[in-house]
Amino acid sequence: MNSAREGAVRSRIGRETTVSKLAGPLPIARRLWLSSAAYQYRRAHGILRRGEAGVFALRESHADAISSDASVYTLRDSGLRLALRHGSVDGLVLEEIFRQQCYALPEHARASLARLERPPRILDLGGHIGLFALYVFGLYPEAEITSVEPDPVNLRLLEACFRLNAGKVEWTIVRACAGVDDGTATFVSCDPSHGDFARSHVTASPQPGQSEVPVRDVFPLMERVDLVKFDIEGSEWQILQDPRFGRTAPPLVVLEYHPYRCPEKDALSCVTRLLIEAGYEIGPHAGSSGGEGILWAWSRSNDDAT
């Protein structure tokens, strides 16, 4: 949720600046507790392996610019490894997924996957740097995940993450935009800084400096999966409006919707209508003031079959 992330980071930066000024005359121990490094440590503590949270905190609090090299860490609970860029939105996404649990499975989703009596198959549309996939692997170590990601900058870290965990997980990377036809698209690849966040997206208004990237028809990838996760910066609307979506009807959907490219004024109303028309029941929803949100849905036909 880009505007929500932007607001969160700006709020944090402002809060840290204010706190630092107020902490000046305080005793040393309290100043250290209120410092930027301590704040970053608290963000990473409990997510990363013991000892690595401190390293994360030092690098993140001293990242005046985006690191040109990825830093590698180990997740405490699963032992899986990740690569991220300090001074970028990556740390915030890590916190959203692993601490705030923005993709926590509702009870209906957990029960649906438990009934499979086999490892779940998951399609990750908008793989970013692999953090959602690592979160799911922590819950279902034997899951089969396919991550679709077009952004060349993100792909470097996604593929690094893939290599770091080679042999431990069943993971496939598709280097393309999620779409409804195979082909190419004009792509805006935004720098992952505090100013641009995760705004890389397909555009219909080409400008100098943009690039052509491959597009993959995702419906063949949906045919055998148990859960589809969408976070594709406005490209979700084309997929949701395709008649094949209702016919394919993946049993579970978790979808981050965006006002960008939405065919209606209200993105939440639009995504709700499209999912209901495709045969879904709407589950838990978390929205933001920017008009984005994450919601869960499950296919009514799948429930009837079980």
C-alpha positions as CSV (number, residue, x, y, z in Angstrom):
1,M,0.0,0.0,0.0
2,N,2.2,2.8,-1.3
3,S,0.6,5.9,0.2
4,A,0.3,4.1,3.5
5,R,3.9,3.2,3.4
6,E,4.9,6.7,2.4
7,G,2.9,8.1,5.3
8,A,4.4,5.7,7.7
9,V,8.0,6.5,6.7
10,R,7.4,10.2,6.7
11,S,5.7,10.0,10.1
12,R,8.6,7.9,11.4
13,I,11.2,10.3,10.1
14,G,9.4,13.2,11.6
15,R,8.9,11.4,14.9
16,E,12.6,10.4,15.1
17,T,13.7,14.0,14.4
18,T,11.4,15.3,17.2
19,V,12.4,12.6,19.6
20,S,16.1,13.2,19.0
21,K,15.7,16.9,19.8
22,L,13.8,16.2,22.9
23,A,16.2,13.5,24.0
24,G,19.2,15.8,23.9
25,P,19.3,16.8,27.6
26,L,18.2,13.3,28.8
27,P,20.6,10.8,30.5
28,I,22.7,8.8,28.1
29,A,20.8,5.5,28.6
30,R,17.5,7.2,27.7
31,R,19.0,9.0,24.7
32,L,20.3,5.6,23.4
33,W,16.9,4.1,23.8
34,L,15.3,6.9,21.8
35,S,18.0,6.9,19.1
36,S,17.4,6.0,15.5
37,A,19.5,2.8,15.9
38,A,17.5,1.7,18.9
39,Y,14.3,2.2,16.9
40,Q,15.6,0.2,14.0
41,Y,16.7,-2.5,16.4
42,R,13.2,-2.8,17.8
43,R,11.8,-3.1,14.3
44,A,14.1,-6.1,13.5
45,H,14.2,-7.8,16.9
46,G,12.2,-11.0,16.8
47,I,12.2,-11.1,13.0
48,L,15.9,-11.7,12.3
49,R,18.2,-14.2,13.9
50,R,19.7,-13.2,17.3
51,G,22.7,-10.9,16.7
52,E,21.6,-9.8,13.3
53,A,19.0,-7.3,14.5
54,G,21.8,-5.1,15.8
55,V,23.6,-5.2,12.5
56,F,20.4,-4.3,10.7
57,A,19.8,-1.4,13.0
58,L,23.3,0.1,12.5
59,R,23.1,-0.2,8.7
60,E,19.5,1.1,8.5
61,S,20.0,4.0,10.7
62,H,23.2,5.1,8.9
63,A,21.8,4.6,5.4
64,D,21.8,8.1,4.0
65,A,21.3,6.7,0.5
66,I,20.1,3.4,-0.9
67,S,22.8,0.8,-0.5
68,S,24.2,-0.4,-3.8
69,D,24.8,-3.8,-2.3
70,A,22.2,-6.1,-0.8
71,S,22.6,-7.0,2.9
72,V,21.8,-10.6,3.8
73,Y,20.0,-11.7,6.9
74,T,18.5,-14.8,8.4
75,L,14.9,-15.1,9.6
76,R,14.7,-16.2,13.2
77,D,11.8,-18.6,13.0
78,S,12.3,-20.3,9.7
79,G,16.1,-20.0,9.2
80,L,15.5,-18.9,5.6
81,R,17.7,-16.1,4.3
82,L,16.8,-12.8,2.7
83,A,18.5,-9.9,0.9
84,L,17.4,-6.3,1.2
85,R,18.5,-2.7,0.4
86,H,19.1,-0.4,3.4
87,G,17.8,3.1,3.0
88,S,14.9,1.9,1.0
89,V,11.3,0.7,1.6
90,D,12.6,-2.9,2.0
91,G,12.9,-2.7,5.7
92,L,9.4,-1.3,6.0
93,V,8.0,-4.2,3.9
94,L,9.9,-6.6,6.1
95,E,8.2,-5.1,9.2
96,E,4.8,-5.1,7.6
97,I,4.9,-8.7,6.6
98,F,6.7,-10.3,9.6
99,R,5.8,-8.0,12.5
100,Q,2.5,-6.4,11.6
101,Q,1.4,-9.6,9.9
102,C,-0.3,-7.9,7.0
103,Y,-0.7,-11.2,5.2
104,A,-1.8,-13.2,8.3
105,L,-4.1,-16.0,7.1
106,P,-7.6,-15.7,8.4
107,E,-9.1,-18.9,9.9
108,H,-11.1,-19.7,6.8
109,A,-7.9,-19.7,4.7
110,R,-5.9,-21.8,7.2
111,A,-8.7,-24.4,7.3
112,S,-9.0,-24.5,3.5
113,L,-5.2,-25.2,3.2
114,A,-5.3,-27.7,6.0
115,R,-8.0,-29.7,4.1
116,L,-5.6,-30.2,1.1
117,E,-3.6,-32.8,2.9
118,R,-0.7,-31.9,0.7
119,P,1.7,-28.8,0.4
120,P,-0.2,-25.8,-0.9
121,R,0.5,-24.3,-4.3
122,I,0.7,-20.5,-4.3
123,L,1.0,-17.9,-7.0
124,D,2.7,-14.7,-5.9
125,L,1.8,-11.9,-8.3
126,G,4.2,-9.1,-7.5
127,G,7.1,-11.0,-6.0
128,H,9.0,-7.8,-5.0
129,I,12.2,-9.1,-3.2
130,G,10.7,-12.3,-2.0
131,L,9.5,-11.4,1.5
132,F,5.9,-12.7,1.0
133,A,7.2,-16.0,-0.3
134,L,9.6,-16.3,2.7
135,Y,6.7,-15.6,5.0
136,V,4.6,-18.4,3.5
137,F,7.5,-20.8,3.5
138,G,7.8,-20.1,7.2
139,L,4.2,-21.3,7.6
140,Y,4.3,-24.1,5.0
141,P,7.9,-25.2,4.4
142,E,6.9,-27.6,1.7
143,A,4.7,-25.2,-0.2
144,E,5.2,-24.7,-4.0
145,I,5.4,-21.0,-4.8
146,T,5.7,-19.2,-8.1
147,S,6.7,-15.5,-7.9
148,V,6.0,-13.2,-10.8
149,E,8.0,-10.0,-10.9
150,P,9.0,-7.6,-13.7
151,D,11.0,-4.9,-12.1
152,P,14.7,-5.5,-13.0
153,V,15.9,-3.8,-9.7
154,N,13.7,-6.0,-7.6
155,L,14.5,-9.1,-9.6
156,R,18.1,-8.9,-8.7
157,L,17.2,-9.2,-5.0
158,L,14.4,-11.7,-5.6
159,E,16.8,-13.9,-7.5
160,A,19.5,-13.4,-4.8
161,C,16.9,-14.5,-2.2
162,F,16.1,-17.5,-4.4
163,R,19.8,-18.5,-4.6
164,L,20.2,-18.1,-0.8
165,N,17.5,-20.6,-0.2
166,A,18.3,-23.0,-3.0
167,G,17.6,-26.6,-2.1
168,K,15.5,-25.6,0.9
169,V,12.2,-24.6,-0.8
170,E,10.2,-25.3,-3.9
171,W,10.3,-21.8,-5.6
172,T,9.9,-20.7,-9.2
173,I,10.6,-17.2,-10.4
174,V,8.8,-15.8,-13.5
175,R,10.6,-12.6,-14.9
176,A,7.6,-10.8,-16.3
177,C,4.6,-8.6,-15.6
178,A,1.4,-10.3,-14.6
179,G,-1.2,-9.8,-17.4
180,V,-3.9,-11.4,-19.5
181,D,-1.8,-11.9,-22.7
182,D,1.8,-12.9,-23.4
183,G,3.6,-9.9,-24.9
184,T,5.5,-6.8,-23.7
185,A,4.6,-3.6,-21.8
186,T,6.1,-0.3,-21.1
187,F,7.3,-0.3,-17.5
188,V,8.1,2.5,-15.0
189,S,10.8,1.2,-12.7
190,C,11.0,3.4,-9.7
191,D,14.0,3.7,-7.4
192,P,13.1,2.0,-4.1
193,S,13.8,5.1,-2.0
194,H,11.8,6.7,0.7
195,G,10.4,9.0,-2.0
196,D,9.4,6.4,-4.6
197,F,8.6,3.3,-2.5
198,A,7.2,0.4,-4.5
199,R,5.6,2.4,-7.3
200,S,7.1,0.5,-10.2
201,H,4.2,-0.2,-12.6
202,V,2.9,-0.8,-16.2
203,T,2.0,2.5,-17.9
204,A,0.0,3.3,-21.1
205,S,1.8,6.6,-21.4
206,P,5.4,5.9,-22.4
207,Q,8.1,8.4,-21.5
208,P,11.8,8.6,-22.2
209,G,13.9,6.4,-19.9
210,Q,11.2,3.8,-19.5
211,S,11.7,0.2,-20.5
212,E,9.9,-2.7,-22.3
213,V,9.4,-5.8,-20.1
214,P,7.8,-9.1,-20.9
215,V,4.2,-9.7,-19.9
216,R,3.0,-13.2,-18.9
217,D,-0.6,-14.4,-19.2
218,V,-1.1,-15.6,-15.7
219,F,-4.3,-17.6,-16.2
220,P,-2.4,-20.8,-17.1
221,L,-0.4,-20.3,-13.9
222,M,-3.7,-20.0,-11.9
223,E,-5.2,-23.3,-13.0
224,R,-3.7,-25.5,-10.3
225,V,-3.0,-23.1,-7.4
226,D,-4.7,-23.0,-4.0
227,L,-3.9,-19.3,-3.3
228,V,-3.2,-16.3,-5.4
229,K,-1.6,-13.2,-3.9
230,F,-1.9,-9.9,-5.9
231,D,0.3,-6.9,-5.3
232,I,0.8,-5.6,-8.9
233,E,0.3,-1.8,-8.7
234,G,-2.9,-1.4,-10.7
235,S,-2.5,-4.4,-13.1
236,E,-4.9,-6.4,-10.9
237,W,-7.9,-4.7,-12.6
238,Q,-7.2,-6.2,-16.0
239,I,-7.0,-9.7,-14.5
240,L,-10.1,-9.3,-12.4
241,Q,-12.2,-8.1,-15.3
242,D,-11.1,-11.0,-17.6
243,P,-14.0,-13.5,-18.0
244,R,-11.5,-16.3,-17.3
245,F,-11.0,-15.1,-13.7
246,G,-14.5,-16.3,-12.7
247,R,-14.0,-19.6,-14.6
248,T,-10.6,-20.3,-13.0
249,A,-11.6,-19.1,-9.5
250,P,-8.5,-19.9,-7.4
251,P,-9.9,-21.1,-4.1
252,L,-8.2,-18.4,-2.1
253,V,-7.2,-14.8,-3.0
254,V,-5.4,-12.2,-1.0
255,L,-5.3,-9.0,-2.9
256,E,-3.7,-5.6,-2.5
257,Y,-5.8,-3.2,-4.6
258,H,-4.8,0.2,-5.8
259,P,-6.8,3.2,-7.2
260,Y,-4.3,3.4,-10.1
261,R,-6.0,2.1,-13.3
262,C,-9.1,1.2,-11.3
263,P,-12.1,1.4,-13.7
264,E,-14.3,3.1,-11.0
265,K,-13.8,5.9,-8.6
266,D,-13.9,3.7,-5.5
267,A,-11.4,1.0,-5.6
268,L,-12.8,-1.0,-2.7
269,S,-16.3,-1.0,-4.1
270,C,-14.9,-2.0,-7.5
271,V,-12.7,-4.9,-6.2
272,T,-15.6,-6.2,-4.0
273,R,-18.0,-6.2,-6.9
274,L,-15.6,-7.9,-9.3
275,L,-14.8,-10.6,-6.7
276,I,-18.4,-11.3,-5.9
277,E,-19.3,-11.5,-9.6
278,A,-16.5,-14.0,-10.0
279,G,-18.0,-16.2,-7.3
280,Y,-16.1,-15.1,-4.2
281,E,-17.1,-14.5,-0.6
282,I,-15.3,-11.4,0.8
283,G,-13.2,-12.0,3.9
284,P,-11.1,-9.7,6.2
285,H,-10.1,-6.3,4.8
286,A,-7.6,-3.7,5.9
287,G,-7.7,-0.3,4.1
288,S,-5.8,2.9,4.2
289,S,-6.5,6.6,3.8
290,G,-4.9,6.5,0.4
291,G,-7.6,4.3,-1.1
292,E,-5.5,1.1,-1.1
293,G,-6.1,-1.9,0.9
294,I,-5.6,-5.7,1.4
295,L,-8.5,-8.1,1.4
296,W,-9.0,-11.8,1.5
297,A,-11.6,-13.7,-0.5
298,W,-12.5,-17.3,-1.1
299,S,-14.4,-19.1,-3.8
300,R,-17.9,-20.2,-3.0
301,S,-17.7,-23.0,-5.5
302,N,-14.6,-24.4,-3.7
303,D,-16.5,-24.4,-0.4
304,D,-19.5,-26.1,-2.0
305,A,-17.1,-28.8,-3.4
306,T,-15.7,-29.5,0.1
